[in-house]
Amino acid sequence: MLDLGQYRAVIFDWDGTLVDSTDWVLGAHNHVRTTMGLSLWTKEDIFGCSSLSTRELYPKIYGENSQKAIELIADYTSKYNLDGAIPYEHAEELLKLFSSLNKQLGVVSNKRHEPLNEMIDHMKWREYFVSTIGAGRAERDKPHAAPLLMAMEIIDQDLVPADVLYVGDTETDLMTAQNTGCPVVFIQSEKPRPDLIEKYKPDYVFENLKSFADAVIEHGLTANKKAI
């Protein structure tokens, strides 16, 4: 059963957790690959390389051409970033629910920091978040602990990992929570991943944001009954 009373803050991943951006991300990477004369990626390729941010992934893939590839995807993002601003159904409802429970909210994403914040402002979600950390903001990107620790410090310098519930949808997010020591919610937005559940043993697992939101509502009702 979901017990939110022990958490002072909830920090979300962005792409694939709050925003449905798989097609946009695939298009951005394939813009790079088309320009460089390489074969196109599929969605399976995206899932297979999603554990690193672009600044850490591209040198591994493109080697001496990595700077050119990074410039290409940055240019694509500058032109088409907001095309990927497609929130999942129930995403904003979930943010409102946590706000009503007086939880401090944040975002930690491997989307580059400036485009991430541009998208948050475009979607008029700034009011929900105390901290938003994108790739390049901390010394390392996810799955390193650095960006999540930075977000925690911005929210409240007295926060410790046990105070924070981290919410994500990929192995990267499970690794990030593990490396930081935060309890984690695993959202299986794309498909069930029993292998990842067995490997990382997340604290909470939900099929999608709706089932997570339903659990948060149930927690709120239960908490109110206890207070009466």
DOTI-154996 format. One record per residue (C-alpha): residue number from 0; residue in one letter; x, y, z. Coordinates in Angstrom, 2 decimals. Layout:
N
{NUM, "A", {X, Y, Z}};
...
// end
This chain:
228
{0, "M", {0.00, 0.00, 0.00}};
{1, "L", {1.24, 3.48, -0.85}};
{2, "D", {2.22, 5.42, 2.27}};
{3, "L", {3.10, 9.03, 1.49}};
{4, "G", {3.31, 10.28, 5.05}};
{5, "Q", {7.03, 9.55, 5.32}};
{6, "Y", {7.98, 11.61, 2.23}};
{7, "R", {8.52, 15.36, 2.27}};
{8, "A", {9.26, 15.69, -1.45}};
{9, "V", {8.42, 13.90, -4.71}};
{10, "I", {10.80, 14.23, -7.65}};
{11, "F", {9.79, 13.12, -11.15}};
{12, "D", {11.60, 12.02, -14.25}};
{13, "W", {10.28, 13.91, -17.30}};
{14, "D", {10.31, 12.05, -20.63}};
{15, "G", {8.24, 8.89, -20.51}};
{16, "T", {7.00, 9.66, -16.99}};
{17, "L", {5.07, 12.94, -17.18}};
{18, "V", {5.43, 13.59, -20.92}};
{19, "D", {4.87, 11.21, -23.83}};
{20, "S", {7.99, 12.02, -25.84}};
{21, "T", {9.13, 8.72, -27.35}};
{22, "D", {8.29, 9.71, -30.93}};
{23, "W", {9.90, 13.13, -30.50}};
{24, "V", {13.09, 11.67, -29.03}};
{25, "L", {13.27, 9.12, -31.85}};
{26, "G", {12.83, 11.89, -34.42}};
{27, "A", {15.58, 13.98, -32.82}};
{28, "H", {18.09, 11.12, -32.83}};
{29, "N", {17.17, 10.13, -36.38}};
{30, "H", {17.66, 13.72, -37.55}};
{31, "V", {21.26, 13.35, -36.39}};
{32, "R", {21.66, 9.96, -38.01}};
{33, "T", {20.10, 11.04, -41.31}};
{34, "T", {22.35, 14.09, -41.50}};
{35, "M", {25.40, 11.96, -40.78}};
{36, "G", {24.39, 9.30, -43.34}};
{37, "L", {23.73, 6.55, -40.81}};
{38, "S", {20.95, 3.97, -40.53}};
{39, "L", {17.86, 5.07, -38.64}};
{40, "W", {17.07, 3.97, -35.10}};
{41, "T", {13.87, 2.22, -34.04}};
{42, "K", {12.03, 2.66, -30.75}};
{43, "E", {13.80, -0.47, -29.52}};
{44, "D", {17.14, 1.21, -30.19}};
{45, "I", {16.00, 4.21, -28.13}};
{46, "F", {15.04, 2.02, -25.17}};
{47, "G", {18.35, 0.24, -25.46}};
{48, "C", {20.43, 3.42, -25.11}};
{49, "S", {18.23, 5.44, -22.79}};
{50, "S", {20.38, 5.02, -19.70}};
{51, "L", {22.62, 8.00, -20.56}};
{52, "S", {22.12, 11.64, -21.45}};
{53, "T", {23.21, 12.87, -24.86}};
{54, "R", {26.42, 14.44, -23.55}};
{55, "E", {27.46, 11.05, -22.12}};
{56, "L", {25.89, 8.79, -24.78}};
{57, "Y", {27.04, 10.46, -27.99}};
{58, "P", {30.81, 10.18, -27.39}};
{59, "K", {30.30, 6.43, -26.94}};
{60, "I", {28.34, 6.14, -30.20}};
{61, "Y", {29.89, 8.73, -32.51}};
{62, "G", {33.45, 8.91, -31.21}};
{63, "E", {35.43, 11.67, -32.93}};
{64, "N", {32.22, 12.91, -34.58}};
{65, "S", {30.38, 13.27, -31.26}};
{66, "Q", {30.65, 17.07, -31.13}};
{67, "K", {29.03, 17.37, -34.55}};
{68, "A", {26.27, 14.98, -33.46}};
{69, "I", {25.68, 16.95, -30.25}};
{70, "E", {25.43, 20.20, -32.24}};
{71, "L", {22.93, 18.60, -34.63}};
{72, "I", {20.61, 17.39, -31.89}};
{73, "A", {20.91, 20.73, -30.08}};
{74, "D", {19.90, 22.56, -33.26}};
{75, "Y", {16.95, 20.20, -33.77}};
{76, "T", {15.87, 20.76, -30.18}};
{77, "S", {16.08, 24.54, -30.49}};
{78, "K", {13.68, 24.42, -33.44}};
{79, "Y", {11.26, 21.68, -32.44}};
{80, "N", {11.49, 21.30, -28.65}};
{81, "L", {7.90, 22.27, -27.89}};
{82, "D", {6.55, 19.71, -30.38}};
{83, "G", {7.37, 17.15, -27.69}};
{84, "A", {5.23, 18.85, -25.02}};
{85, "I", {2.57, 16.13, -24.88}};
{86, "P", {1.65, 15.40, -21.25}};
{87, "Y", {0.40, 11.97, -20.32}};
{88, "E", {-3.22, 11.80, -19.29}};
{89, "H", {-3.46, 12.26, -15.51}};
{90, "A", {0.02, 13.87, -15.31}};
{91, "E", {-1.18, 17.28, -14.19}};
{92, "E", {-3.85, 15.70, -11.99}};
{93, "L", {-1.05, 13.86, -10.19}};
{94, "L", {0.95, 17.06, -9.69}};
{95, "K", {-2.13, 18.79, -8.27}};
{96, "L", {-2.76, 15.86, -5.93}};
{97, "F", {0.74, 15.97, -4.51}};
{98, "S", {0.56, 19.74, -4.14}};
{99, "S", {-2.71, 19.36, -2.20}};
{100, "L", {-0.86, 16.98, 0.15}};
{101, "N", {1.80, 19.67, 0.73}};
{102, "K", {4.60, 17.72, -0.95}};
{103, "Q", {7.48, 19.68, -2.45}};
{104, "L", {7.89, 18.69, -6.11}};
{105, "G", {10.81, 18.59, -8.51}};
{106, "V", {11.98, 17.22, -11.85}};
{107, "V", {15.27, 15.49, -12.66}};
{108, "S", {15.66, 14.65, -16.33}};
{109, "N", {18.29, 13.69, -18.89}};
{110, "K", {16.64, 16.18, -21.24}};
{111, "R", {18.97, 19.15, -21.54}};
{112, "H", {18.39, 21.73, -18.82}};
{113, "E", {17.35, 24.73, -20.94}};
{114, "P", {14.88, 22.86, -23.22}};
{115, "L", {13.42, 21.14, -20.16}};
{116, "N", {12.65, 24.46, -18.49}};
{117, "E", {11.35, 25.94, -21.74}};
{118, "M", {8.88, 23.07, -21.98}};
{119, "I", {7.79, 23.36, -18.35}};
{120, "D", {7.06, 27.06, -18.84}};
{121, "H", {5.21, 26.38, -22.10}};
{122, "M", {2.99, 23.83, -20.35}};
{123, "K", {2.38, 26.29, -17.48}};
{124, "W", {3.62, 23.77, -14.92}};
{125, "R", {6.22, 26.01, -13.29}};
{126, "E", {3.96, 26.58, -10.26}};
{127, "Y", {4.19, 22.92, -9.29}};
{128, "F", {7.97, 22.58, -9.10}};
{129, "V", {10.43, 23.91, -6.56}};
{130, "S", {13.38, 22.45, -8.48}};
{131, "T", {13.95, 21.40, -12.12}};
{132, "I", {17.28, 19.82, -13.07}};
{133, "G", {18.06, 18.87, -16.65}};
{134, "A", {21.13, 17.29, -18.27}};
{135, "G", {24.25, 19.42, -17.98}};
{136, "R", {23.10, 21.21, -14.83}};
{137, "A", {24.92, 18.91, -12.39}};
{138, "E", {28.46, 17.60, -12.74}};
{139, "R", {27.08, 14.27, -13.99}};
{140, "D", {23.73, 13.22, -15.46}};
{141, "K", {21.48, 10.30, -14.51}};
{142, "P", {22.00, 7.53, -13.53}};
{143, "H", {24.65, 9.27, -11.40}};
{144, "A", {23.27, 10.54, -8.08}};
{145, "A", {24.50, 14.11, -8.66}};
{146, "P", {21.39, 15.65, -10.33}};
{147, "L", {18.96, 14.12, -7.83}};
{148, "L", {21.10, 15.28, -4.91}};
{149, "M", {21.21, 18.77, -6.45}};
{150, "A", {17.43, 18.84, -6.74}};
{151, "M", {17.09, 17.76, -3.13}};
{152, "E", {19.41, 20.52, -1.93}};
{153, "I", {17.45, 23.17, -3.86}};
{154, "I", {14.15, 21.95, -2.42}};
{155, "D", {15.42, 21.82, 1.15}};
{156, "Q", {19.00, 21.55, 2.37}};
{157, "D", {17.85, 19.34, 5.23}};
{158, "L", {16.37, 16.67, 2.96}};
{159, "V", {17.90, 13.20, 3.14}};
{160, "P", {17.26, 10.46, 0.55}};
{161, "A", {14.70, 8.70, 2.75}};
{162, "D", {12.58, 11.88, 2.67}};
{163, "V", {12.27, 11.82, -1.13}};
{164, "L", {10.13, 9.66, -3.40}};
{165, "Y", {11.57, 9.47, -6.91}};
{166, "V", {9.22, 8.61, -9.80}};
{167, "G", {10.43, 7.26, -13.14}};
{168, "D", {9.78, 4.82, -15.96}};
{169, "T", {13.14, 3.40, -17.09}};
{170, "E", {16.08, 1.41, -15.83}};
{171, "T", {17.97, 4.70, -15.71}};
{172, "D", {15.51, 5.98, -13.11}};
{173, "L", {15.76, 2.80, -11.05}};
{174, "M", {19.56, 3.08, -11.15}};
{175, "T", {19.40, 6.76, -10.20}};
{176, "A", {17.23, 6.05, -7.17}};
{177, "Q", {19.48, 3.16, -6.17}};
{178, "N", {22.62, 5.28, -6.50}};
{179, "T", {21.06, 8.07, -4.45}};
{180, "G", {19.35, 5.93, -1.84}};
{181, "C", {15.85, 7.28, -2.53}};
{182, "P", {12.68, 5.18, -2.46}};
{183, "V", {11.36, 4.82, -6.01}};
{184, "V", {8.07, 4.51, -7.88}};
{185, "F", {8.40, 2.57, -11.14}};
{186, "I", {5.81, 3.51, -13.78}};
{187, "Q", {5.49, 0.86, -16.51}};
{188, "S", {4.20, 3.22, -19.18}};
{189, "E", {5.38, 1.28, -22.22}};
{190, "K", {5.17, -2.36, -21.19}};
{191, "P", {5.56, -4.60, -18.12}};
{192, "R", {9.18, -5.07, -17.07}};
{193, "P", {9.32, -7.94, -14.57}};
{194, "D", {13.06, -8.23, -15.24}};
{195, "L", {13.69, -4.71, -13.95}};
{196, "I", {11.35, -5.23, -11.00}};
{197, "E", {13.25, -8.36, -10.03}};
{198, "K", {16.65, -6.68, -10.49}};
{199, "Y", {15.98, -3.40, -8.66}};
{200, "K", {13.02, -4.24, -6.42}};
{201, "P", {11.39, -0.78, -6.59}};
{202, "D", {9.37, 0.28, -3.56}};
{203, "Y", {6.20, 0.83, -5.60}};
{204, "V", {5.18, -0.34, -9.09}};
{205, "F", {2.25, 1.02, -11.11}};
{206, "E", {0.99, 0.18, -14.57}};
{207, "N", {0.59, 3.85, -15.54}};
{208, "L", {0.03, 7.33, -14.12}};
{209, "K", {-3.68, 6.72, -13.63}};
{210, "S", {-3.12, 3.80, -11.27}};
{211, "F", {-0.50, 5.88, -9.44}};
{212, "A", {-2.91, 8.82, -9.17}};
{213, "D", {-5.64, 6.48, -7.89}};
{214, "A", {-3.27, 5.27, -5.16}};
{215, "V", {-2.41, 8.85, -4.19}};
{216, "I", {-6.13, 9.69, -3.97}};
{217, "E", {-6.71, 6.62, -1.81}};
{218, "H", {-3.84, 7.66, 0.45}};
{219, "G", {-5.35, 11.12, 0.81}};
{220, "L", {-8.73, 9.68, 1.75}};
{221, "T", {-7.14, 7.31, 4.25}};
{222, "A", {-5.07, 10.09, 5.79}};
{223, "N", {-8.13, 12.30, 6.14}};
{224, "K", {-10.04, 9.50, 7.88}};
{225, "K", {-7.19, 9.02, 10.34}};
{226, "A", {-7.19, 12.74, 11.10}};
{227, "I", {-10.90, 12.84, 11.99}};
// end
